[in-house]
Amino acid sequence: MIEVYKAKGELEAQVIKGMLASYGIPCLFQSHAASSVHTFAIDGMGEVRILVSEDKADEAKRLIRVDDDV
């Protein structure tokens, strides 16, 4: 699995996950803190890393970048 994006929190990560899923790209989340404890990011504490399989990484990054530009 490869990191394609660092979301600032669980809500943003869920939006990205939904967008990727709509294109058939499953993802996993990785975080160092429970979302119920850190609902927002301070110095990266609430960050959620979004991981996808290596073969889907380029497509996922492209989709996220396009979505981010809108």
N, C-alpha and C positions, 0 to 999 in steps of 0.2 A: 504494500500500500504506500502511496505517495501523497504527501501533503500538497493540496492545491490552493488552499485558502485558510486564512486565520480570521475567524469571525470575532467580533467584539463581545459577543455573548450568545446565549442559547437561542434567543429569538432570531437573531440574524442567521445563525447556523441553520435553524429550521427552515427559513426562507430559502437559503441556498440549497439545502437538501431537497426541498420540494421542486425547485427549478431543475436540479440535476435529474431527479427522478422522472420528471416529465419528458426528459430526453433519453430515458433508459439507462442512466448512469447511477448505480447504487453508491452510497458513500457511508463512511463511518465517522463518528465524532471521537475526538480525544481531547480531554480537558484535565487539568490538575486540581480542579475544585468542583464541588457539587454545585449545580446551577441554583439550587435553593438557598445556598449560602452566599454566593456571589452573583447577583442578578445583573451586574454591570462590570465592565473591566476597569480595574485600577492597576497600573503597572503589569498588565497582562494576566491578572489573577482570574478574570472571568472569561478569558479567551478560550475559544473552542476551535481546535484544528480540524479541518475537514480533509478526510483522506479518501482517495479512490484507488482503484486498481491501476497498475502501471500502464496498461494498454489503453485506459480511458483518460489518463492524466492530461494530455494535450488538449483533447476536446473539452474536458471539464474546465480547464484554465481559460480556454477561449470563450466558452459560454459565460463564465463568471465575469470575465473582463468586459464582454459586450453588455451584460446586464448592469455592471457597475457604471458604465459610461452613459446609460440612459437617464 
